Amino acid sequence: MLPFYLLFLVSILAGFVGAMSGMGGGIILIPALTLMGIDIKHAIAVSILSVIATSSGSASAYVRDHITNLKVGMFLEMFTIVGALAGAAITLVSSQRPLYIAFGSVLLGSWLALLLAGHETWHAGRQDAFTRWLELEGSYPDYAVGSEIHYKARRAYFGAPAMFGAGMIAGLLGIGAGAVKVLIHDLIMGLPPKVSTTTSNLIIGVTALAGTSVYLAAGLIDPGLAAPVILGVVLGAFLGTRLLVRLTNKAVRRFFLFVLLVLATEMVFRGLRGL
């Protein structure tokens, strides 16, 4: 068993990055735990459990600050839950090497898509009839620019099936798939970056709960490993939320892109080496 303090410190970093980026702490935890010699399936199982803690530690703060869009989150959660159950079931019967490559490829694809769209500043788009019927719109106070930002979501009919895919990735890789969820919010549904990140934090917790039930039933969650991880992730998520509300949308996006590129490259490389 790895030292408690080491797992705790790594988990603080994971929770901080997860809350700041909306991706969940798994993007840090899984590479770190596998480097420490833990089997990737056990790392995935404890990671998806920690995603619940990351979401709990940050989503409540974002809801209190009126940045999270609850209607968008509740609508999309229905699709991510079903996807997470399917993805976790696939992981149980998969070998390890494809999991490394899949993990890195998902992050790399998300990084590339956001990079290509990153030169555009967010602007409110025209809302379609279906999304208007769902009343997926809102506003939030942006302290960085000192004004109230009003927005309307769009293309919910594309966002819903895309979220099923994001849920499947979450269950399969234990990462919360916040990277993919932020991408869907941003590029498909036209939400502002801060709303994308904070609403993703809400959704990943519910998605992770569905995936965790599969891994728990399979006996892959080690309580001795889970305890320091959850404690560290909650603390890190709290610290991350305190910083995010004071940053600009551009700073949040740059941080998100940097984390994605580093971890995607590392995991794909390890998978190709057959570790």
C-alpha positions as CSV (number, residue, x, y, z in Angstrom):
1,M,0.0,0.0,0.0
2,L,1.3,3.5,-0.9
3,P,1.9,6.0,1.9
4,F,-1.2,7.9,3.0
5,Y,0.5,11.3,2.8
6,L,1.7,10.7,-0.8
7,L,-1.8,9.7,-2.0
8,F,-3.3,12.7,-0.1
9,L,-0.9,15.2,-1.7
10,V,-1.5,13.8,-5.2
11,S,-5.2,13.9,-4.6
12,I,-5.2,17.6,-3.6
13,L,-3.5,18.4,-6.9
14,A,-6.0,16.3,-8.7
15,G,-9.0,17.9,-7.1
16,F,-7.6,21.4,-7.7
17,V,-7.1,20.8,-11.4
18,G,-10.4,19.0,-11.7
19,A,-12.3,21.9,-10.2
20,M,-10.4,24.5,-12.2
21,S,-10.9,22.8,-15.5
22,G,-14.3,21.1,-15.0
23,M,-12.7,17.8,-16.0
24,G,-12.7,16.0,-12.7
25,G,-9.6,14.8,-10.8
26,G,-9.2,11.6,-12.8
27,I,-7.0,13.2,-15.4
28,I,-4.3,13.7,-12.8
29,L,-5.1,10.7,-10.5
30,I,-5.0,7.9,-13.1
31,P,-1.6,8.8,-14.6
32,A,-0.2,9.4,-11.1
33,L,-1.6,6.2,-9.6
34,T,-0.4,4.0,-12.5
35,L,3.1,5.6,-12.2
36,M,3.1,4.5,-8.6
37,G,2.5,0.9,-9.7
38,I,-1.3,0.6,-9.3
39,D,-3.2,-1.5,-11.9
40,I,-5.0,0.8,-14.3
41,K,-8.4,-0.8,-13.7
42,H,-8.1,-0.2,-9.9
43,A,-6.9,3.3,-10.7
44,I,-9.9,3.9,-12.9
45,A,-12.3,2.6,-10.2
46,V,-10.9,4.8,-7.4
47,S,-10.7,7.7,-9.8
48,I,-14.3,7.6,-10.8
49,L,-15.2,7.4,-7.1
50,S,-13.1,10.5,-6.5
51,V,-14.9,12.3,-9.3
52,I,-18.0,12.3,-7.0
53,A,-16.0,14.0,-4.3
54,T,-14.6,16.6,-6.8
55,S,-18.1,17.4,-8.0
56,S,-19.5,17.6,-4.5
57,G,-16.6,19.9,-3.4
58,S,-16.9,22.3,-6.3
59,A,-20.4,22.1,-7.7
60,S,-22.1,23.4,-4.6
61,A,-19.9,26.5,-4.5
62,Y,-20.6,27.2,-8.2
63,V,-24.3,26.8,-7.7
64,R,-24.1,29.2,-4.7
65,D,-22.3,31.7,-6.9
66,H,-25.0,31.4,-9.5
67,I,-22.7,30.3,-12.3
68,T,-23.9,26.7,-12.9
69,N,-27.0,26.3,-15.1
70,L,-29.1,23.7,-13.2
71,K,-31.6,23.2,-16.0
72,V,-28.9,22.3,-18.5
73,G,-27.2,20.0,-16.0
74,M,-30.4,18.1,-15.1
75,F,-31.4,17.6,-18.8
76,L,-28.0,16.3,-19.8
77,E,-27.5,14.0,-16.8
78,M,-30.2,11.7,-18.0
79,F,-28.0,10.8,-21.0
80,T,-24.6,10.6,-19.2
81,I,-25.9,8.2,-16.6
82,V,-26.9,5.6,-19.2
83,G,-23.6,6.1,-21.0
84,A,-21.5,5.7,-17.8
85,L,-23.1,2.3,-17.0
86,A,-22.3,1.0,-20.5
87,G,-18.7,2.3,-20.4
88,A,-17.9,0.8,-17.0
89,A,-19.2,-2.6,-18.2
90,I,-16.8,-2.4,-21.2
91,T,-13.8,-1.6,-19.0
92,L,-14.4,-4.7,-16.9
93,V,-13.8,-6.9,-19.9
94,S,-11.0,-4.9,-21.6
95,S,-7.2,-5.4,-21.5
96,Q,-5.0,-2.6,-20.0
97,R,-3.1,-1.3,-23.1
98,P,-6.2,-0.1,-25.0
99,L,-7.3,1.7,-21.9
100,Y,-4.1,3.8,-21.8
101,I,-4.4,4.7,-25.5
102,A,-8.2,5.4,-25.2
103,F,-7.5,7.7,-22.2
104,G,-4.9,9.7,-24.0
105,S,-6.8,9.8,-27.3
106,V,-9.9,11.2,-25.7
107,L,-7.9,14.0,-24.0
108,L,-5.9,14.7,-27.1
109,G,-9.1,14.9,-29.3
110,S,-10.7,17.3,-26.8
111,W,-7.5,19.5,-26.7
112,L,-7.4,19.7,-30.5
113,A,-11.1,20.6,-30.9
114,L,-10.9,23.3,-28.2
115,L,-7.7,24.7,-29.7
116,L,-9.2,25.1,-33.2
117,A,-12.2,26.9,-31.7
118,G,-10.1,28.8,-29.2
119,H,-9.5,31.9,-31.4
120,E,-13.1,32.8,-31.2
121,T,-14.5,34.9,-28.3
122,W,-17.7,33.7,-26.9
123,H,-20.8,35.4,-28.1
124,A,-24.5,34.7,-27.7
125,G,-26.0,32.7,-30.6
126,R,-29.6,32.2,-31.9
127,Q,-31.6,29.7,-29.9
128,D,-33.5,27.0,-31.7
129,A,-37.2,26.1,-30.9
130,F,-36.5,22.8,-29.1
131,T,-33.9,24.4,-26.7
132,R,-36.1,27.4,-26.2
133,W,-39.0,25.0,-25.2
134,L,-36.6,23.4,-22.6
135,E,-35.8,26.9,-21.3
136,L,-32.1,26.3,-21.3
137,E,-30.8,29.9,-20.7
138,G,-29.5,32.0,-17.9
139,S,-27.1,34.6,-16.6
140,Y,-24.3,34.9,-14.1
141,P,-22.3,37.6,-12.5
142,D,-18.8,37.8,-14.0
143,Y,-16.5,39.3,-11.3
144,A,-13.5,39.4,-13.7
145,V,-15.3,41.9,-16.0
146,G,-17.7,43.4,-13.5
147,S,-20.9,42.8,-15.3
148,E,-23.8,40.3,-15.6
149,I,-23.5,37.9,-18.6
150,H,-26.7,36.7,-20.3
151,Y,-26.7,33.7,-22.5
152,K,-29.0,31.1,-24.2
153,A,-28.0,27.5,-24.9
154,R,-28.7,26.0,-28.3
155,R,-28.8,22.7,-30.2
156,A,-29.9,20.6,-27.2
157,Y,-31.0,17.9,-29.7
158,F,-27.3,17.4,-30.5
159,G,-26.0,17.9,-27.0
160,A,-28.1,15.1,-25.6
161,P,-26.8,12.2,-27.7
162,A,-23.3,13.7,-27.5
163,M,-23.6,13.5,-23.7
164,F,-24.4,9.8,-23.9
165,G,-21.0,9.4,-25.5
166,A,-19.4,11.5,-22.9
167,G,-21.0,9.4,-20.2
168,M,-19.7,6.2,-21.8
169,I,-16.2,7.7,-21.9
170,A,-16.5,8.6,-18.2
171,G,-17.5,5.1,-17.2
172,L,-14.9,3.5,-19.4
173,L,-11.9,5.6,-18.3
174,G,-13.0,6.8,-14.8
175,I,-12.2,10.5,-15.6
176,G,-15.6,12.1,-15.2
177,A,-15.2,13.0,-19.0
178,G,-15.4,16.7,-18.0
179,A,-13.1,17.4,-20.9
180,V,-15.7,16.1,-23.3
181,K,-18.6,17.6,-21.4
182,V,-17.0,21.1,-21.5
183,L,-16.4,20.6,-25.2
184,I,-20.1,19.8,-25.8
185,H,-21.2,22.7,-23.7
186,D,-18.8,25.0,-25.5
187,L,-18.9,24.0,-29.1
188,I,-22.3,22.4,-29.5
189,M,-24.5,24.2,-27.0
190,G,-22.8,27.6,-27.1
191,L,-22.4,28.2,-23.4
192,P,-19.9,30.7,-22.0
193,P,-16.6,29.0,-20.8
194,K,-17.3,29.6,-17.1
195,V,-20.8,28.1,-17.4
196,S,-19.4,25.2,-19.4
197,T,-16.9,24.4,-16.7
198,T,-19.2,24.8,-13.7
199,T,-22.1,22.9,-15.2
200,S,-19.7,20.1,-16.2
201,N,-18.7,19.9,-12.5
202,L,-22.3,19.3,-11.6
203,I,-22.9,16.6,-14.2
204,I,-19.7,14.6,-13.7
205,G,-20.7,13.8,-10.1
206,V,-24.0,12.1,-11.1
207,T,-22.3,10.4,-14.1
208,A,-19.5,9.1,-11.8
209,L,-22.0,7.7,-9.3
210,A,-23.5,5.5,-12.0
211,G,-20.1,4.2,-13.1
212,T,-18.9,3.7,-9.5
213,S,-21.8,1.3,-8.9
214,V,-20.5,-1.0,-11.6
215,Y,-16.9,-1.0,-10.3
216,L,-18.1,-1.5,-6.7
217,A,-20.1,-4.5,-7.7
218,A,-17.0,-5.9,-9.4
219,G,-14.8,-5.5,-6.2
220,L,-12.3,-3.1,-7.8
221,I,-12.6,-0.3,-5.3
222,D,-10.0,-0.5,-2.4
223,P,-11.2,1.4,0.7
224,G,-7.6,1.9,1.9
225,L,-6.8,3.6,-1.4
226,A,-10.1,5.5,-1.7
227,A,-10.0,7.2,1.8
228,P,-6.9,9.5,1.3
229,V,-7.8,10.1,-2.4
230,I,-11.3,11.3,-1.5
231,L,-10.1,13.6,1.3
232,G,-7.4,15.1,-0.9
233,V,-9.7,15.6,-3.8
234,V,-12.3,17.4,-1.8
235,L,-9.7,19.8,-0.4
236,G,-8.2,20.4,-3.8
237,A,-11.6,21.0,-5.3
238,F,-12.4,23.6,-2.7
239,L,-9.2,25.5,-3.4
240,G,-9.8,25.3,-7.2
241,T,-13.3,26.8,-6.9
242,R,-12.0,29.8,-4.9
243,L,-9.6,30.7,-7.7
244,L,-11.8,30.0,-10.8
245,V,-14.5,32.6,-10.0
246,R,-11.8,35.3,-10.1
247,L,-10.2,34.4,-13.4
248,T,-11.2,35.5,-16.9
249,N,-12.8,33.1,-19.4
250,K,-9.6,33.3,-21.5
251,A,-7.4,32.3,-18.5
252,V,-9.7,29.3,-17.8
253,R,-9.5,28.1,-21.4
254,R,-5.7,28.4,-21.5
255,F,-5.3,26.4,-18.3
256,F,-7.7,23.8,-19.6
257,L,-5.8,23.4,-22.9
258,F,-2.4,23.1,-21.1
259,V,-3.5,20.4,-18.8
260,L,-5.1,18.4,-21.6
261,L,-2.1,18.5,-23.8
262,V,0.4,17.3,-21.2
263,L,-1.7,14.4,-19.9
264,A,-2.9,13.3,-23.3
265,T,0.6,13.0,-24.6
266,E,1.9,11.1,-21.6
267,M,-0.9,8.5,-21.6
268,V,-0.8,7.8,-25.3
269,F,2.9,7.4,-25.1
270,R,2.6,4.9,-22.2
271,G,-0.1,3.0,-24.0
272,L,2.0,2.7,-27.2
273,R,4.9,1.4,-25.2
274,G,2.6,-1.3,-23.8
275,L,3.1,-0.5,-20.1
